Amino acid sequence: MVPLTYFQLLSAALFAIGLYGVLARRSAVLIVLSIELMLNAVNINLIAAASHMDGVGRFSNFDGQIIAIFVITIAAAEVGLALAIILRMYRNRATVDVDEINLMKW
């Protein structure tokens, strides 16, 4: 059995890569993909914790998996909504660069 520390290191690395992508990228599509990478890092951490803490206290084996399914569902809805907004911005402004889009300015 692989130790929990390896899964936590993998999850932290994926989360850090996703955070860097959110902070450094200018394209709205790449920012959405980086957010998805961060959510998948959380899912890896939840499922690994669920498999290693089976029966400890009130934590059952399926708790992490159930929460991960909810995260995947929310992520799918977020991607659909974000891509619809990005498509609308591209049609109105002809760019998806977040620095050039100033919809909230007067």
matplotlib code that plots the C-alpha trace (Angstrom):
import matplotlib.pyplot as plt

x = [0.0, 1.3, 1.7, -0.6, 2.3, 2.9, -0.7, -0.5, 2.7, 1.1, -2.0, 0.1, 2.2, -0.9, -2.5, 0.6, 0.8, -2.9, -2.4, 0.5, -1.7, -4.4, -2.0, 0.3, -2.0, -3.8, -6.1, -9.5, -9.6, -6.2, -7.4, -10.4, -8.2, -6.0, -8.9, -10.0, -6.4, -6.7, -10.1, -8.7, -5.8, -8.4, -10.2, -7.0, -6.4, -10.0, -10.0, -6.5, -7.6, -10.7, -8.8, -6.2, -8.6, -11.1, -13.2, -11.3, -13.9, -17.0, -15.0, -16.2, -14.5, -17.0, -17.1, -14.1, -15.4, -18.9, -17.4, -15.2, -18.2, -19.9, -16.7, -16.6, -20.3, -19.7, -16.6, -18.6, -21.2, -18.5, -16.8, -20.0, -20.9, -17.3, -17.0, -20.4, -19.2, -15.9, -17.6, -19.9, -16.9, -15.1, -18.1, -18.4, -14.8, -12.9, -10.5, -10.3, -7.3, -8.4, -6.1, -7.9, -11.4, -12.7, -16.5, -16.8, -15.1, -17.2]
y = [0.0, 3.4, 5.8, 8.7, 11.2, 10.4, 11.2, 14.4, 15.5, 14.7, 16.7, 19.6, 19.7, 19.6, 22.3, 24.5, 24.1, 25.0, 28.1, 29.2, 28.8, 30.9, 33.7, 33.7, 33.0, 35.7, 33.5, 32.9, 29.3, 28.5, 30.0, 27.7, 24.7, 25.6, 25.8, 22.3, 21.1, 22.5, 20.8, 17.5, 17.9, 18.2, 15.1, 13.1, 14.2, 13.4, 9.9, 9.1, 10.2, 8.1, 5.0, 5.4, 6.4, 3.6, 3.2, 5.8, 7.6, 8.5, 8.6, 5.8, 4.6, 6.3, 9.8, 11.1, 9.5, 11.0, 14.4, 14.0, 13.1, 16.4, 18.3, 16.7, 17.7, 21.3, 21.4, 20.2, 22.9, 25.5, 24.6, 24.8, 28.2, 29.5, 28.4, 30.0, 33.3, 33.1, 32.4, 35.4, 37.6, 36.5, 37.3, 40.8, 41.8, 39.4, 38.4, 36.1, 37.9, 38.8, 41.9, 43.4, 42.8, 45.8, 45.0, 46.5, 49.9, 52.9]
z = [0.0, -0.9, 2.0, 2.4, 2.3, -1.4, -2.3, -0.3, -2.1, -5.5, -4.5, -3.3, -6.4, -8.7, -6.6, -6.8, -10.6, -10.8, -8.6, -10.7, -13.8, -12.3, -11.3, -14.3, -17.3, -19.3, -21.3, -19.7, -21.0, -19.4, -16.1, -16.2, -16.9, -14.0, -11.7, -12.8, -12.0, -8.5, -8.0, -9.2, -6.7, -3.9, -5.2, -5.1, -1.5, -0.4, -1.9, -0.6, 2.9, 2.6, 1.7, 4.5, 7.3, 6.9, 10.1, 12.1, 14.2, 12.3, 8.9, 6.7, 3.5, 1.2, 2.7, 0.7, -2.5, -2.0, -1.5, -4.5, -6.6, -5.5, -6.3, -9.8, -10.3, -9.2, -11.5, -14.5, -13.9, -13.4, -16.6, -18.6, -17.2, -17.5, -21.2, -22.0, -20.4, -22.3, -25.6, -25.0, -24.2, -27.3, -29.5, -27.9, -27.5, -30.0, -27.2, -24.2, -22.7, -19.2, -19.1, -22.2, -21.0, -19.1, -18.8, -15.3, -16.0, -16.7]

ax = plt.figure().add_subplot(projection="3d")
ax.plot(x, y, z, "-o")
ax.set_aspect("equal")
plt.show()
